[in-house]
Amino acid sequence: MFRNFLLQEGFSVKCAASGDEALSILKDSTIHLMVTDLNMPKMNGIELAKKASIIMPFMPIILHSGDISPELPLLAEVVGISRVMAKPVKPGAMLEAIRSELREI
């Protein structure tokens, strides 16, 4: 859903079905921002962000999750996540967050 919405807004979008696939894309492409979920199979969003920050240290990362625990924002900041958003995220709110993060780089 977000992919199609962002394409309509003029963004170039690459999607990954797993954390490993996302890391592979980062190694082979210039990516300006990453949006990831917290709960994923094999590698969660925190682990992905930690590894992604090594490959692209200044890339903003937005993490969204339906499971926002009190310690998640601090943990996210430590691994390089620039913004945590609670699900459900409306497309307009995600677009605003993406534009805001891109303005800061």
Summary of the structure (lengths in Angstrom):
residues: 105
radius of gyration: 12.8
end to end distance: 25.6
largest distance: 35.0
contacts: 291
relative contact order: 0.17
helix: 46%
strand: 12%
